[in-house]
Amino acid sequence: MKERVKKSQVGTMKKVLKYIEKYKVFLALSLIFAVVTVASTLYVPVVTGQVIDRILAPGQVEFAVIFRLLGKIGVITGLTAFAQWLMNVCNNKITYEVIQDIRREAFAKIEVLPLKFIDGHSHGELVSRVIADVDQFADGLLMGFSQLFTGVVTILGTLLFMLAINVKITLVVVLITPVSLFVASFIAKRTFSMFMLQSTTRGEQTALVNEMIENQKVVQAFSKEGDVLEKFDEINRRLEKASLQATFFSSLTNPCTRFVNSLVYTGVGLVGAFSAMRGVLSVGQLSCFLSYANQYTKPFNEISGVVTELQNALACAERIFRLIEEEAQVPDKEGAEVLEDVRGNVGLGHVYFSYAPEQKLIEDFNLKVKPGQRVAIVGPTGCGKTTIINLLMRFYDVDGGSIQVEHKDIREVTRKSLRKSYGMVLQETWLKAGTIRENLLMGKPEASEEEMVEAAKAAHAHSFIKRLPQGYDTVIGEEGGSLSAGQKQLLCIARVMLCLPPMLILDEATSSIDTRTEMKIQNAFAKMMEGRTSFIVAHRLSTVQEADIILVMKDGHILEQGSHEELLAQHGFYSELYHSQFAV
């Protein structure tokens, strides 16, 4: 277990360094400014010691020399402050550029992940990785750059300065130092897994909060507030325990290293005092040495804190990199064709597909659709209607067989050209935060004002849009904001009507619209579907009676196929469904 955690940390650190490598110029500058900052800081005690040595006895104070030395200290302090500011600028630049790169890469990966991954993971947990985990990583990285560089340079610098003053006393410092390093290392190794658990639990909590906010109406409708709160409290208690454990053990580092550092300071004080009594050191040199001993031990406290923070940062980084390294959807084949001149020939040959290998869904599915035909897909819930749509759009790839458009296997053409050939209106509406105009023009940004208004009128959305405060420039929030479900669906229909692609997919497209408006929309759809291959998924059989082909599905198989009249005449499954809905 320990070996696996160590390998994981090393692997994550290597990945972080690859991102930092792009900014090696700023890294080099940060190191240079760190050296300047430390060197000028360490030079101040030397000058301070010289000032002390100029105070010889009462009445024997060399004021002229002291004032000159104090002016020197002022200049050095100013230089130190400026160098430290420049170092922080470089550190901030590196940190936030790296964070920007990681977030961009993580979001870009989400865009190309197969829907199977998105469907199989909590959306809130993915949000937590991209937002909260990256923020935690940024804090650790910034602290690392800010204190690790100066800490290491300070340790090396003080050793050199102390060696220049007295070798024996320096040896006392060096001999006690490994104890501090051992303590910091011992604690740090044991906190990584704790921070990993904390980060995972925090993602779980974010997922629950996200889920409850999105479905608050359902929670309140079923009076499940108490159950949800109980579940939140359970996760919150686990997060409290994980956070407390990680913070407690990591916070031991500082007091432990401070204790060791106090031993170092005490050792220097005792040995230095005896040396001063024997005349080996002057009082000013002893003062200088004590200052160096304090400055030498201080970075160990800071570095130990940084190491602890880095454990948290690396734990968060590992979760981010897991997302970034997830296998993307199968890319378009090299040399994939761009689907052009689409007329609406669609064929499904011996198609096999299932979401999980142990649960068979679609088996040996065959279908031939000619240009301009309307294909309705009906059947009980879970029979595979929406799955057919997912396969046609290549949101999922078939396990066996093939799907062809214009006699070309859709795996041989680019996804972009395939999806551009379809206009899709789903039961679940999606509108982005922005203006009504931006949402309507999503599929056809170059459309004119007249075209947009005409599409809205055809979808019977124009009248309610004009009643909005700014009309087409009204800003709506995420998921349509305060618009009703029916209004959102009308906007989605208008968006497709503006594009008018050669093929259409209507998946319960009028489910949220009142009966009167639905009749108008059906007329608009009928006009829109003229000459276009259309796939209509519906539960209400009244919406599919005009279809050229009705596919009756059950358990992934086509039970019956034909027109409305033909299927009724067969007195089969479709006839049962139809009469159950329209029983007198």
Secondary structure, 3 states (H helix, E strand, C coil): CHHHHHHHHHHHHHHHHHHHHCCHHHHHHHHHHHHHHHHHHHHHHHHHHHHHHCEEECCEECHHHHHHHHHHHHHHHHHHHHHHHHHHHHHHHHHHHHHHHHHHHHHHHHHHCCHHHHHCCCHHHHHHHHHHHHHHHHHHHHHHHHHHHHHHHHHHHHHHHHHHHCHHHHHHHHHHHHHHHHHHHHHHHHHHHHHHHHHHHHHHHHHHHHHHHHCHHHHHHCCCHHHHHHHHHHHHHHHHHHHHHHHHHHHCHHHHHHHHHHHHHHHHHHHHHHHHHCCCCCHHHHHHHHHHHHHHHHHHHHHHHHHHHHHHHHHHHHHHHHHHCCCCCCCCCCCCECCCCCCCCEEEEEEEECCECCECCEEEEEEEECCCCEEEEECCCCCCHHHHHHHHCCCCCCCEEEEEECCEEHHHECHHHHHHCEEEECCCCCCCCEEHHHHHCCCCCCCCHHHHHHHHHHCCCHHHHHHCCCHHHCEECHHHCCCCHHHHHHHHHHHHHHHCCCEEEEECCCCCCCHHHHHHHHHHHHHHHCCCEEEEECCCHHHCCCCCEEEEEECCEEEEEECHHHHHHHCCHHHHHHHHHCCC
